[in-house]
Amino acid sequence: MTQFETITECPKCGGKELGKGKHSGYAVMVPANKMSFGSEVEYILCTDCGFIIESYVKKPEKFKGTL
């Protein structure tokens, strides 16, 4: 995903060693008022302090029309 490419430093501790992780399986994000299996959630995090810098759903199209 291209939105992850702009982050180079942790805003909490200044660490430069970042990583990418995801929730999947039963930890998926599901639309609040729509029947769907939902989407995995991906994260950019600092590998020094563990701070989650950004999070994104992998399939944002599944949430269209939910508001």
PyMOL commands that place a pseudoatom at each C-alpha (Angstrom):
pseudoatom trace, name=CA, resn=MET, resi=1, chain=A, elem=C, hetatm=0, pos=[0.000, 0.000, 0.000]
pseudoatom trace, name=CA, resn=THR, resi=2, chain=A, elem=C, hetatm=0, pos=[1.451, 3.341, -1.003]
pseudoatom trace, name=CA, resn=GLN, resi=3, chain=A, elem=C, hetatm=0, pos=[0.234, 5.330, 2.047]
pseudoatom trace, name=CA, resn=PHE, resi=4, chain=A, elem=C, hetatm=0, pos=[2.871, 3.561, 4.187]
pseudoatom trace, name=CA, resn=GLU, resi=5, chain=A, elem=C, hetatm=0, pos=[5.793, 4.861, 2.134]
pseudoatom trace, name=CA, resn=THR, resi=6, chain=A, elem=C, hetatm=0, pos=[5.754, 8.434, 3.519]
pseudoatom trace, name=CA, resn=ILE, resi=7, chain=A, elem=C, hetatm=0, pos=[6.433, 7.483, 7.162]
pseudoatom trace, name=CA, resn=THR, resi=8, chain=A, elem=C, hetatm=0, pos=[10.117, 7.420, 8.092]
pseudoatom trace, name=CA, resn=GLU, resi=9, chain=A, elem=C, hetatm=0, pos=[10.195, 8.046, 11.860]
pseudoatom trace, name=CA, resn=CYS, resi=10, chain=A, elem=C, hetatm=0, pos=[8.174, 7.258, 14.978]
pseudoatom trace, name=CA, resn=PRO, resi=11, chain=A, elem=C, hetatm=0, pos=[6.444, 10.418, 16.277]
pseudoatom trace, name=CA, resn=LYS, resi=12, chain=A, elem=C, hetatm=0, pos=[6.609, 9.107, 19.868]
pseudoatom trace, name=CA, resn=CYS, resi=13, chain=A, elem=C, hetatm=0, pos=[10.253, 8.054, 20.330]
pseudoatom trace, name=CA, resn=GLY, resi=14, chain=A, elem=C, hetatm=0, pos=[11.950, 9.167, 17.084]
pseudoatom trace, name=CA, resn=GLY, resi=15, chain=A, elem=C, hetatm=0, pos=[12.875, 5.581, 16.181]
pseudoatom trace, name=CA, resn=LYS, resi=16, chain=A, elem=C, hetatm=0, pos=[13.694, 4.976, 12.525]
pseudoatom trace, name=CA, resn=GLU, resi=17, chain=A, elem=C, hetatm=0, pos=[13.164, 1.194, 12.523]
pseudoatom trace, name=CA, resn=LEU, resi=18, chain=A, elem=C, hetatm=0, pos=[9.515, 0.739, 11.496]
pseudoatom trace, name=CA, resn=GLY, resi=19, chain=A, elem=C, hetatm=0, pos=[7.578, -2.433, 10.771]
pseudoatom trace, name=CA, resn=LYS, resi=20, chain=A, elem=C, hetatm=0, pos=[4.312, -3.553, 9.210]
pseudoatom trace, name=CA, resn=GLY, resi=21, chain=A, elem=C, hetatm=0, pos=[1.801, -5.836, 10.926]
pseudoatom trace, name=CA, resn=LYS, resi=22, chain=A, elem=C, hetatm=0, pos=[-1.822, -6.922, 10.522]
pseudoatom trace, name=CA, resn=HIS, resi=23, chain=A, elem=C, hetatm=0, pos=[-4.853, -8.209, 12.353]
pseudoatom trace, name=CA, resn=SER, resi=24, chain=A, elem=C, hetatm=0, pos=[-6.584, -11.047, 10.566]
pseudoatom trace, name=CA, resn=GLY, resi=25, chain=A, elem=C, hetatm=0, pos=[-8.874, -13.979, 11.270]
pseudoatom trace, name=CA, resn=TYR, resi=26, chain=A, elem=C, hetatm=0, pos=[-11.382, -13.117, 13.987]
pseudoatom trace, name=CA, resn=ALA, resi=27, chain=A, elem=C, hetatm=0, pos=[-9.761, -9.714, 14.489]
pseudoatom trace, name=CA, resn=VAL, resi=28, chain=A, elem=C, hetatm=0, pos=[-11.047, -8.275, 11.200]
pseudoatom trace, name=CA, resn=MET, resi=29, chain=A, elem=C, hetatm=0, pos=[-12.827, -4.905, 11.048]
pseudoatom trace, name=CA, resn=VAL, resi=30, chain=A, elem=C, hetatm=0, pos=[-16.443, -5.327, 9.928]
pseudoatom trace, name=CA, resn=PRO, resi=31, chain=A, elem=C, hetatm=0, pos=[-18.935, -2.685, 8.740]
pseudoatom trace, name=CA, resn=ALA, resi=32, chain=A, elem=C, hetatm=0, pos=[-21.280, -1.557, 11.523]
pseudoatom trace, name=CA, resn=ASN, resi=33, chain=A, elem=C, hetatm=0, pos=[-24.563, -1.752, 9.605]
pseudoatom trace, name=CA, resn=LYS, resi=34, chain=A, elem=C, hetatm=0, pos=[-23.829, -4.009, 6.644]
pseudoatom trace, name=CA, resn=MET, resi=35, chain=A, elem=C, hetatm=0, pos=[-23.454, -7.769, 6.234]
pseudoatom trace, name=CA, resn=SER, resi=36, chain=A, elem=C, hetatm=0, pos=[-19.836, -8.442, 5.278]
pseudoatom trace, name=CA, resn=PHE, resi=37, chain=A, elem=C, hetatm=0, pos=[-16.848, -10.562, 6.246]
pseudoatom trace, name=CA, resn=GLY, resi=38, chain=A, elem=C, hetatm=0, pos=[-14.959, -7.288, 6.686]
pseudoatom trace, name=CA, resn=SER, resi=39, chain=A, elem=C, hetatm=0, pos=[-11.300, -6.619, 6.081]
pseudoatom trace, name=CA, resn=GLU, resi=40, chain=A, elem=C, hetatm=0, pos=[-7.905, -7.237, 7.641]
pseudoatom trace, name=CA, resn=VAL, resi=41, chain=A, elem=C, hetatm=0, pos=[-6.414, -4.238, 9.441]
pseudoatom trace, name=CA, resn=GLU, resi=42, chain=A, elem=C, hetatm=0, pos=[-2.810, -3.338, 8.579]
pseudoatom trace, name=CA, resn=TYR, resi=43, chain=A, elem=C, hetatm=0, pos=[-0.502, -1.292, 10.795]
pseudoatom trace, name=CA, resn=ILE, resi=44, chain=A, elem=C, hetatm=0, pos=[2.738, 0.635, 10.589]
pseudoatom trace, name=CA, resn=LEU, resi=45, chain=A, elem=C, hetatm=0, pos=[4.457, 0.474, 13.959]
pseudoatom trace, name=CA, resn=CYS, resi=46, chain=A, elem=C, hetatm=0, pos=[7.693, 1.415, 15.657]
pseudoatom trace, name=CA, resn=THR, resi=47, chain=A, elem=C, hetatm=0, pos=[9.863, -1.629, 16.352]
pseudoatom trace, name=CA, resn=ASP, resi=48, chain=A, elem=C, hetatm=0, pos=[11.653, 0.248, 19.151]
pseudoatom trace, name=CA, resn=CYS, resi=49, chain=A, elem=C, hetatm=0, pos=[8.745, 1.373, 21.371]
pseudoatom trace, name=CA, resn=GLY, resi=50, chain=A, elem=C, hetatm=0, pos=[5.759, -0.497, 19.844]
pseudoatom trace, name=CA, resn=PHE, resi=51, chain=A, elem=C, hetatm=0, pos=[3.735, 2.644, 19.072]
pseudoatom trace, name=CA, resn=ILE, resi=52, chain=A, elem=C, hetatm=0, pos=[1.151, 2.090, 16.308]
pseudoatom trace, name=CA, resn=ILE, resi=53, chain=A, elem=C, hetatm=0, pos=[1.716, 4.983, 13.919]
pseudoatom trace, name=CA, resn=GLU, resi=54, chain=A, elem=C, hetatm=0, pos=[-0.976, 4.299, 11.312]
pseudoatom trace, name=CA, resn=SER, resi=55, chain=A, elem=C, hetatm=0, pos=[-3.650, 1.714, 10.656]
pseudoatom trace, name=CA, resn=TYR, resi=56, chain=A, elem=C, hetatm=0, pos=[-5.644, 0.935, 7.539]
pseudoatom trace, name=CA, resn=VAL, resi=57, chain=A, elem=C, hetatm=0, pos=[-8.249, -1.579, 6.468]
pseudoatom trace, name=CA, resn=LYS, resi=58, chain=A, elem=C, hetatm=0, pos=[-6.930, -3.641, 3.569]
pseudoatom trace, name=CA, resn=LYS, resi=59, chain=A, elem=C, hetatm=0, pos=[-10.254, -3.540, 1.657]
pseudoatom trace, name=CA, resn=PRO, resi=60, chain=A, elem=C, hetatm=0, pos=[-11.807, -0.088, 2.271]
pseudoatom trace, name=CA, resn=GLU, resi=61, chain=A, elem=C, hetatm=0, pos=[-14.410, -0.639, -0.467]
pseudoatom trace, name=CA, resn=LYS, resi=62, chain=A, elem=C, hetatm=0, pos=[-16.282, -2.993, 1.890]
pseudoatom trace, name=CA, resn=PHE, resi=63, chain=A, elem=C, hetatm=0, pos=[-17.216, 0.012, 4.049]
pseudoatom trace, name=CA, resn=LYS, resi=64, chain=A, elem=C, hetatm=0, pos=[-18.812, 2.159, 1.327]
pseudoatom trace, name=CA, resn=GLY, resi=65, chain=A, elem=C, hetatm=0, pos=[-22.375, 3.154, 2.103]
pseudoatom trace, name=CA, resn=THR, resi=66, chain=A, elem=C, hetatm=0, pos=[-22.109, 2.412, 5.820]
pseudoatom trace, name=CA, resn=LEU, resi=67, chain=A, elem=C, hetatm=0, pos=[-22.703, 5.983, 7.047]
for i in range(1, 67): cmd.bond("trace and resi %d" % i, "trace and resi %d" % (i + 1))
show_as sticks, trace
zoom trace
